[in-house]
Amino acid sequence: MNRRRRTLLAGACALGLARLARASSDPSSDPSVLRSRGRIRVAVYRDFPPFCQGDGGIDVRIGQALAQALGLRADLMPFDAEDKVEDDLRNMVWRGTLLGYGPADVMLHVPVDPVFSRRNPQVQVFAPYFRDRLQLARDLSRIPQADSLAALQGLPLGVEDGTLASTLLLSAEGGSLRAGAQHFHSTGEALEALKARRVAAVLGLRSELQAAMAGVDGFALSDPVAPGVPPGGWALGLAVKADQEALAAELLGAMNGLIERGEVERIFRDYNVSWVRP
């Protein structure tokens, strides 16, 4: 999953989350240390609607709920994505940036995948809390049906540059969709072009499409069927340093409790996103 899609317009979340967590005088993430200071540092991708937008977002709310479940206060650490998730884990989980920002005690929105975990032995990845996938948002007046990507041929199509969706759009159907592909700085910008009917469809993440297109008439979402698109999508969860077993166990218990009580699903629903159990 390409993280360049998360490098959007910097700063929106920072305005609402003015109290940023900096390196603590005690860098340990042991639960007893966290309780002594009463706070847990939570890393979230900056300016990534609907997960971080303004002073809220799905991941912001979940981070705060996890902290509350542990009897702590969340010190939110919004950060800009690097080109690879591995770089984000280095900056926000196990080392910190060269400029002294971080690390956090826990990071949200990390792919839960055994192969990925083996490539990153410095961290534990666990507690999946939702499942995302690629979807197609389309103008029903121009694309009434979209059983396959072949229905998009000859039409102007929007996609965020440098993403998995972009790679798929450029390579699908033998490259026949490439001529119509228009690349945007963000999926949000592509969806604005769709609403203005400058493009006929946008390929992107279900979570982003659902949140942005909620309540907009004349459009529909569908699942693209194409090679390389996992039909079940992928699970996203938490990451902590590899040696923080006690913290991981407490966070896992807290997340499972939030899921079983329906709180995670309610948070997603508040942002017009259908929650899918991982």
Summary of the structure (lengths in Angstrom):
residues: 278
radius of gyration: 19.2
end to end distance: 16.5
largest distance: 61.4
contacts: 943
relative contact order: 0.18
helix: 37%
strand: 23%
